[in-house]
């Protein structure tokens, strides 16, 4: 029996890498090609197994997105304090990207934790 996946789950499958990779341009430029390849491969595999409706892939998505929120929360005070210590303005680009990433990760978490999505997973 073939079950059509909801549009929201398809969007999560293809776009869940975006909240993880939202960083200021200076940080993105510093990432090596190997790190880019590993990130794309990891999320490609995770997306594939979500498409296959594997329950562990949903749990792994919850873990990765939740861990991303925790890391961003731990990084946020350092971004604010660093600007004040140096006598300059707060690093606005870093704070904005951290907040945007946490919001998008929260949306992914909220969606994959819905009961109807949980019931789709085998």
Secondary structure, DSSP 8 states (H G I E B T S, - for coil): ------HHHHHHHHHHHHHHH---HHHHHHS-HHHHHHHHHHHHHHHHHHHTT-HHHHHHHHHHHHHHHHHHHHHHHHHHHHHHHTTS---HHHHHHHHHHHHHHHHHHHHHTSHHHHHH--
